[in-house]
Amino acid sequence: MNFLLLILEEHGDRDARSDAEGQALYAEMLAFGAELDARGQLLASESLRPDRHGGRVRRRESKTRFIDGPFAESREMIGGFFLIDCADRDEALEWAARCPAARFATVEVRECAPCHQR
């Protein structure tokens, strides 16, 4: 079963870190990904730029709206993700608890499934 570990960071947390602190955390995240990869469980992973560099698209009733970041309605931003293969939700939660980001962010665990499933 595939699970997505979403790294939800508070806005401004990255700006509050020194370059050395940020690079050390990134190295920990790379090591975590390497461990998953060595076990054959890592399907994909990426770190994302802060949402001030992003945009949103919303289309309703044939009207398209473009919104530049940052997005004031959210307290957190998606800072990155790990797409992993696990036997079940419990195993995915165990990996999320081991993720270095759990010390400074929220790691949300979501099972991948067709969008029609509830």
C-alpha positions as CSV (number, residue, x, y, z in Angstrom):
1,M,0.0,0.0,0.0
2,N,1.3,3.5,-0.8
3,F,1.2,6.3,1.7
4,L,2.2,9.9,1.5
5,L,4.0,11.5,4.4
6,L,3.3,15.2,4.0
7,I,5.7,17.5,5.9
8,L,3.5,20.5,7.2
9,E,5.7,23.3,8.4
10,E,4.7,26.5,10.1
11,H,5.0,29.6,8.0
12,G,8.3,31.4,8.8
13,D,10.0,28.5,10.4
14,R,12.6,28.2,7.6
15,D,13.3,31.9,7.7
16,A,14.0,31.6,11.5
17,R,16.8,29.0,11.0
18,S,20.4,29.7,10.2
19,D,21.8,28.3,7.0
20,A,23.8,25.8,9.0
21,E,20.7,24.6,10.9
22,G,18.7,24.3,7.7
23,Q,21.4,22.3,6.0
24,A,21.8,20.0,9.0
25,L,18.0,19.3,9.0
26,Y,18.1,18.7,5.3
27,A,20.9,16.2,5.7
28,E,18.8,14.3,8.3
29,M,15.9,14.2,5.9
30,L,18.2,12.9,3.1
31,A,19.5,10.2,5.5
32,F,15.9,9.2,6.4
33,G,15.0,8.9,2.7
34,A,18.1,6.9,2.1
35,E,17.1,4.4,4.8
36,L,13.6,4.1,3.2
37,D,15.3,3.6,-0.2
38,A,17.7,0.9,1.1
39,R,14.6,-1.0,2.4
40,G,12.9,-0.7,-1.0
41,Q,10.1,1.4,0.5
42,L,10.8,4.8,-1.0
43,L,8.8,5.5,-4.1
44,A,9.5,9.3,-4.3
45,S,10.5,12.2,-2.2
46,E,11.0,16.0,-2.7
47,S,11.5,19.1,-0.6
48,L,9.4,22.0,-1.7
49,R,10.2,25.7,-1.8
50,P,8.1,27.9,0.6
51,D,4.6,28.6,-0.6
52,R,5.4,32.3,-1.3
53,H,7.0,30.9,-4.5
54,G,3.8,28.9,-5.4
55,G,0.5,29.5,-6.9
56,R,-3.0,28.1,-6.8
57,V,-5.5,27.6,-9.6
58,R,-9.2,27.3,-8.9
59,R,-11.9,26.9,-11.5
60,R,-15.6,27.2,-10.7
61,E,-18.5,27.7,-13.1
62,S,-16.0,28.1,-16.1
63,K,-14.2,30.9,-14.3
64,T,-10.5,30.4,-13.6
65,R,-8.8,32.1,-10.7
66,F,-5.1,32.3,-10.1
67,I,-3.7,33.0,-6.6
68,D,-0.1,33.7,-5.8
69,G,1.4,32.6,-2.6
70,P,1.8,32.8,0.3
71,F,-1.7,31.7,1.2
72,A,-3.0,33.7,4.1
73,E,-5.8,31.2,4.9
74,S,-3.4,28.5,6.0
75,R,-1.2,28.4,9.1
76,E,1.1,25.7,7.6
77,M,2.6,25.0,4.2
78,I,3.6,21.7,2.6
79,G,7.4,21.7,2.9
80,G,7.9,18.3,1.2
81,F,6.9,14.7,1.1
82,F,7.9,11.1,1.1
83,L,5.8,8.6,-1.0
84,I,6.4,5.2,0.6
85,D,5.2,1.6,0.3
86,C,4.1,0.0,3.5
87,A,2.2,-3.1,4.6
88,D,-0.4,-1.0,6.4
89,R,-1.3,2.3,8.0
90,D,0.4,1.3,11.3
91,E,3.7,0.9,9.5
92,A,3.3,4.2,7.7
93,L,2.6,5.9,11.1
94,E,5.7,4.3,12.5
95,W,7.8,5.7,9.7
96,A,6.2,9.1,10.2
97,A,7.2,9.1,13.8
98,R,10.8,8.3,12.8
99,C,10.9,11.1,10.3
100,P,13.2,13.9,11.4
101,A,10.6,16.5,10.4
102,A,8.3,15.3,13.2
103,R,10.6,17.2,15.6
104,F,9.9,20.6,13.9
105,A,6.8,20.1,11.8
106,T,3.7,17.9,11.5
107,V,4.0,14.7,9.4
108,E,0.6,13.9,8.0
109,V,0.1,10.3,6.8
110,R,-2.3,9.8,3.9
111,E,-3.1,6.5,2.1
112,C,-3.1,6.8,-1.6
113,A,-6.4,5.7,-3.2
114,P,-8.6,6.6,-6.2
115,C,-10.4,9.9,-5.6
116,H,-13.8,8.3,-5.6
117,Q,-13.0,6.3,-2.5
118,R,-14.2,7.6,0.9
